[in-house]
Amino acid sequence: MSQATTVQLIDDPRGLSDCPGFQTSATACDIRENGDASQLDLALLSTRKPCYAAGVFTQNDVCAAPVHACRSVLASPTAKVGGIVVNSGNANAATGEQGLRDAQEMSALAQAETGIDAPFLVCSTGRIGRKLPMGKIRSGIANAAQSLAEKTENSLQAADAILTSDTRRKCATARFQYKTKTITVAGMAKGAGMIEPNMATMLAFLATDLVADNTALKNTLTRACNQTFNRISIDGDMSTNDTVLILANGQSDLEPHESPELLQAFREAVYLVCDALAEKIVGDGEKVTKLIELVVEGCRSESDAEKVARAVGNSLLVKSSWYGSDPNWGRLACAAGYACVGLDESRFDIHYDDVPALLGGVPQDANIGLWKQVVAKKRFRITLNVNQGNSTFRLLTSDLSEAYVNFNKSE
């Protein structure tokens, strides 16, 4: 039996059009109602025929109407969908029963305009507490349905249409070979602020040409999200709209459970796409200048390692020092200590990249020049080793600039 080859991310991802059989389109509706008729703000994704799907959503008690709508559609393990319709510029969150009716109407409109006999999943992102301008959205969905195509241009425009405070589009694609066939997992995402697990103010959409039912998709997506999107943080705020969706159109005629090798390759491909998108989200955080890979090792449990990572990664003092290129490891030690996992100072190590700052609780001051070189970089790694066990946790986080405050002090 042929085995799956190595899964690889492609160098120049072009969004969902990288996956055979998926159509996309985008249009400008002035959903922000600022008079800009040129800004793309509505995207449509279709698979030509109903397909299986799965999703992972925000854990915020205040969740947006489209989140409720998606959960309702995906409640059945055998449900199929016609695609996804998504708007930016308005979150449709905290909008009551009218918001839910609007989300349901968006789904019905996309189904009617495309002629696909299955409900569409709905996502929204933008400002909370405002009702959707449904007149504009109705026209937008009709226009988008007319321009659906498997073209790269459409795919890139769709990736642009979902952005809010992002400064650039975010796409990732992984491929592998199995039985002479090429299998693809492609994805696009948005997110720059309100980034804190579980998930963030983020949307991500993945597409694959495998034949995978909802259960297989859900298990694979949940596993990947737990290792990626649920391990990023920019500002400590959990959004109302966080959604990650995956659709499988079955065009390859291969099922992931056909062999252990194929299933493992599929899981790795989904993980790699999610991980790449997660890093792009943190790297494009609102007024972020640095991306930090924070690795906590040597804890008694993964829960303890996560507590330490989040205490350090969300510390405003720590994040401010990173912005100032100041290797102030004392702030790291302080934050790790108030995670309250029983840390023993005499066994605690800290490294900037591979340069030791603290070994067994003893400062390595001779390396201060090297620490400064590391923290001055746009991307670097900090490793904290508690040396009390074998559990680890990896968190992608960022610095905090005064520009972030200026950017968010009003809308």
C-alpha positions in Angstrom: 0.0 0.0 0.0 1.3 3.4 -0.9 2.0 5.6 2.1 1.5 9.3 2.5 4.7 11.3 1.8 5.9 14.2 4.0 3.4 16.9 4.5 4.7 20.3 3.5 3.5 23.9 3.6 3.7 25.5 0.1 5.8 28.6 -0.3 3.3 30.9 -1.9 -0.2 30.1 -0.6 -3.1 31.7 -2.5 -5.9 30.9 -0.2 -8.8 28.5 -0.6 -8.4 28.3 -4.4 -5.3 26.1 -3.7 -7.7 23.3 -2.9 -9.4 21.8 -6.0 -13.2 22.2 -6.2 -13.6 25.3 -4.0 -15.1 28.5 -5.4 -14.7 31.9 -3.8 -15.8 35.5 -4.4 -15.8 38.8 -2.7 -17.6 42.1 -3.0 -17.9 45.6 -1.4 -21.1 46.4 0.3 -20.1 49.4 2.6 -21.1 47.3 5.6 -19.1 49.7 7.8 -21.4 52.4 6.5 -18.5 54.9 6.1 -19.2 55.7 2.5 -16.4 53.6 1.2 -17.8 51.6 -1.7 -14.5 50.1 -2.7 -13.5 48.2 0.5 -14.2 44.5 0.1 -16.3 43.4 3.1 -18.3 40.3 2.1 -16.9 36.9 1.0 -18.6 33.8 -0.3 -17.1 30.2 -0.3 -18.9 27.4 -2.1 -18.2 23.8 -3.0 -20.8 23.5 -5.9 -22.5 20.7 -3.9 -23.3 20.0 -0.3 -20.2 18.9 1.7 -19.3 17.9 5.2 -18.1 20.5 7.7 -17.0 21.1 11.3 -16.3 24.1 13.5 -14.7 25.2 16.7 -16.1 28.4 18.3 -15.5 31.0 21.0 -16.1 30.1 24.7 -17.2 33.6 25.6 -20.6 33.6 27.3 -21.5 36.6 25.1 -21.2 35.1 21.6 -22.4 36.5 18.3 -25.5 35.6 16.4 -23.5 33.9 13.6 -21.8 31.6 16.2 -25.2 30.5 17.4 -26.3 30.0 13.7 -23.3 27.9 12.9 -23.6 25.7 16.0 -27.3 25.1 15.1 -26.4 24.0 11.5 -23.5 21.7 12.7 -25.5 20.2 15.6 -26.3 17.1 13.5 -23.3 14.8 12.9 -24.5 14.2 9.4 -25.3 17.8 8.4 -24.0 19.0 5.1 -23.4 22.6 4.1 -23.3 24.6 0.9 -20.4 26.8 1.9 -19.7 29.8 4.0 -20.8 33.5 3.8 -18.8 36.0 5.9 -18.9 39.7 6.4 -16.4 42.1 8.0 -17.1 45.5 9.5 -19.9 44.4 11.7 -19.8 41.6 14.3 -23.6 41.0 14.6 -22.9 40.4 18.3 -25.1 41.7 21.2 -27.8 42.3 18.7 -30.6 40.1 20.2 -33.2 38.1 18.3 -32.9 40.4 15.3 -29.2 39.5 15.0 -30.0 35.8 14.9 -32.7 36.3 12.3 -30.2 38.3 10.2 -27.6 35.6 10.4 -30.2 33.0 9.4 -31.3 35.2 6.5 -27.7 35.4 5.3 -27.5 31.6 5.2 -30.8 31.3 3.4 -29.8 34.0 0.9 -26.5 32.4 0.1 -28.3 29.0 -0.4 -30.9 30.6 -2.7 -28.5 32.7 -4.8 -26.1 29.7 -5.3 -28.8 27.1 -5.9 -27.0 24.7 -3.6 -29.4 22.6 -1.6 -27.9 23.0 1.9 -27.6 25.8 4.4 -24.5 28.0 4.5 -22.4 28.6 7.5 -22.3 32.3 8.5 -19.5 34.4 10.1 -19.2 38.1 10.9 -16.5 40.2 12.3 -16.2 43.9 13.3 -17.8 46.2 15.7 -20.0 44.7 18.5 -23.5 46.0 19.2 -24.6 47.2 15.8 -27.3 45.7 13.7 -26.3 44.5 10.3 -27.2 46.7 7.3 -29.2 43.9 5.7 -30.2 45.8 2.6 -26.5 46.1 1.6 -25.8 42.5 2.6 -28.6 41.2 0.5 -27.2 42.9 -2.5 -23.7 41.8 -1.7 -24.6 38.1 -1.4 -26.4 38.3 -4.7 -23.4 39.9 -6.4 -21.0 37.5 -4.8 -23.0 34.5 -5.9 -22.7 35.7 -9.5 -18.9 35.9 -9.5 -18.0 32.6 -7.7 -15.0 31.0 -9.4 -12.0 28.8 -8.7 -9.7 31.6 -9.6 -6.7 32.8 -7.6 -7.8 36.4 -7.9 -11.2 35.5 -6.3 -9.4 33.6 -3.5 -7.1 36.5 -2.6 -10.0 39.0 -2.7 -12.0 36.7 -0.3 -9.0 36.7 2.0 -8.9 40.5 1.9 -12.7 40.9 2.4 -12.7 39.2 5.9 -10.1 41.6 7.4 -10.8 44.3 9.9 -7.8 45.9 11.7 -5.4 43.4 10.0 -2.7 45.0 7.8 -2.3 42.0 5.5 -4.1 38.9 4.3 -3.3 35.6 5.9 -3.3 32.3 3.9 -1.6 28.9 4.3 -1.7 25.7 2.3 -0.3 22.2 3.0 0.0 19.3 0.6 1.0 15.7 0.6 1.0 12.7 -1.8 -1.0 9.5 -1.3 -1.5 6.7 -3.8 -0.3 9.0 -6.6 -2.8 11.7 -5.6 -2.1 15.1 -4.2 -4.1 16.0 -1.1 -4.6 19.6 -0.1 -5.6 21.5 3.0 -5.9 25.2 2.3 -6.8 28.0 4.7 -7.3 31.7 5.2 -7.8 33.7 8.4 -8.2 37.1 9.9 -7.3 38.5 13.3 -5.1 41.2 14.8 -6.8 42.4 18.1 -8.8 40.8 20.9 -6.5 37.8 20.6 -6.6 35.5 23.6 -7.7 31.9 23.9 -9.8 30.2 23.7 -9.2 31.4 20.2 -9.2 35.0 19.5 -11.0 37.8 17.7 -10.3 35.7 14.7 -11.9 33.8 11.9 -10.3 30.9 10.0 -11.6 28.9 7.1 -10.0 25.6 6.0 -10.8 23.5 2.9 -9.8 20.0 1.9 -10.5 17.7 -1.0 -10.5 14.6 1.2 -13.7 12.5 1.8 -14.1 13.2 5.5 -17.3 13.1 7.5 -18.2 15.7 10.2 -16.9 13.5 13.1 -13.5 13.1 11.5 -13.3 16.8 10.6 -14.3 17.8 14.1 -11.8 15.6 15.8 -9.0 16.7 13.6 -9.9 20.4 13.8 -10.3 20.4 17.6 -6.9 18.7 18.0 -5.2 21.2 15.7 -6.9 24.3 17.3 -5.9 23.1 20.8 -2.3 23.1 19.7 -2.4 26.4 17.7 -5.2 28.9 17.8 -5.7 28.2 21.5 -2.1 29.0 22.2 -1.8 32.5 21.0 -2.2 35.8 22.8 -1.8 39.5 21.9 -3.9 41.5 24.4 -5.7 39.0 26.7 -9.2 39.7 25.3 -11.5 36.9 24.2 -13.8 37.7 21.4 -17.5 37.1 20.8 -17.1 35.8 17.3 -14.2 33.4 17.2 -14.8 30.7 14.7 -12.7 28.1 12.8 -14.5 26.1 10.1 -13.3 23.3 7.9 -15.1 22.0 4.8 -14.4 18.7 2.9 -15.6 18.4 -0.7 -14.4 14.8 -1.3 -13.0 15.6 -4.7 -9.9 13.3 -4.1 -12.2 10.3 -3.5 -9.9 9.4 -0.6 -11.1 8.9 3.0 -8.7 9.8 5.9 -9.6 6.5 7.7 -8.5 4.5 4.7 -5.2 4.0 6.4 -3.4 5.2 9.5 -0.8 6.9 7.3 -3.4 8.9 5.4 -5.2 9.9 8.6 -1.9 11.0 10.3 -0.9 13.0 7.2 -4.3 14.7 7.1 -4.0 15.6 10.8 -0.5 17.0 10.3 -1.6 19.0 7.3 -4.5 20.6 9.2 -2.1 21.3 12.1 0.5 22.9 9.9 -2.1 25.2 8.2 -3.6 26.2 11.6 -0.1 26.8 13.0 1.0 28.9 10.1 -2.2 31.0 10.3 -1.9 31.4 14.1 1.6 32.7 13.7 0.5 35.2 11.0 -2.2 36.4 13.3 0.1 37.1 16.2 2.7 38.6 13.8 0.1 41.0 12.5 -1.3 42.0 15.9 -2.5 45.5 16.4 0.6 47.8 16.5 2.7 44.7 17.3 6.4 45.0 16.5 7.7 41.6 17.8 6.5 38.0 17.8 7.7 35.9 20.7 7.6 32.1 20.9 7.3 31.4 24.6 8.1 27.8 25.6 7.6 26.6 29.2 9.3 23.2 30.0 9.8 21.0 33.0 6.4 21.3 34.7 4.6 18.7 36.6 1.6 18.9 34.3 0.6 20.6 31.1 -1.9 22.7 33.1 1.0 24.1 35.2 3.0 24.8 32.1 0.1 26.7 30.5 -0.4 28.7 33.7 3.2 29.8 33.6 3.1 30.6 29.9 -0.1 32.7 30.1 1.1 34.6 33.2 4.3 35.6 31.4 2.8 36.0 27.9 0.0 38.3 29.2 2.0 40.4 31.6 1.9 44.0 30.6 5.3 44.6 32.2 6.8 41.8 30.3 5.2 42.8 27.0 6.3 46.4 27.4 9.9 45.4 28.1 9.9 43.3 24.9 8.7 46.4 23.0 11.6 48.3 24.5 14.1 45.6 23.5 14.9 45.2 27.2 15.9 41.7 28.3 14.4 42.2 31.7 14.3 38.6 32.7 13.3 39.6 36.3 9.9 40.4 35.0 9.6 37.0 33.4 10.6 35.3 36.7 8.1 37.4 38.6 5.2 36.5 36.3 6.2 32.8 36.3 6.1 33.0 40.1 2.7 34.4 40.4 1.4 31.5 38.2 1.6 29.7 41.6 2.6 26.3 40.3 5.2 25.7 43.1 8.2 27.0 41.2 11.5 26.5 43.0 13.8 29.4 42.3 16.9 27.3 42.8 15.9 25.0 39.8 14.6 27.7 37.5 16.2 28.4 34.1 15.5 31.1 31.5 17.0 31.3 28.0 16.7 34.0 25.3 16.9 31.8 22.1 19.8 29.6 23.2 21.5 32.2 25.4 21.1 31.5 29.2 19.8 34.3 31.4 19.2 32.3 34.5 20.5 28.9 35.4 19.4 27.2 38.6 18.3 30.6 39.9 21.7 32.1 39.2 21.8 35.2 36.9 24.1 34.8 33.9 25.0 38.5 33.7 28.0 37.9 31.4 25.5 37.3 28.6 23.6 40.6 28.9 24.9 41.8 25.5 23.7 38.6 23.8 20.2 38.9 25.5 19.9 42.4 24.1 20.7 41.2 20.6 18.0 38.5 20.9 15.3 40.8 22.2 16.0 43.4 19.5 14.9 40.9 16.8 11.5 40.9 15.3 11.0 37.2 16.3 12.7 35.3 19.1 12.2 32.5 21.5 12.2 32.5 25.3 12.4 29.2 27.1 11.5 28.9 30.8 12.4 25.5 32.4 11.0 24.8 35.8 12.9 21.5 36.0 10.2 19.7 38.1 8.6 17.4 35.5 8.2 16.6 31.8 5.3 18.7 30.7 5.6 21.6 28.3 3.4 24.4 26.8 4.1 26.7 23.8 2.5 30.1 23.4 2.8 32.6 20.6 2.6 36.1 22.0 3.7 39.7 21.3 5.0 42.9 22.6 2.8 45.9 23.6 3.4 49.4 22.2 1.9 52.8 23.1 0.6 52.7 19.5 -1.7 49.9 20.6 -3.3 52.2 23.2 -3.7 55.0 20.7 -5.2 52.6 18.2 -7.8 51.2 20.6 -8.8 54.2 22.7 -11.7 54.9 20.4 -13.3 53.4 17.3 
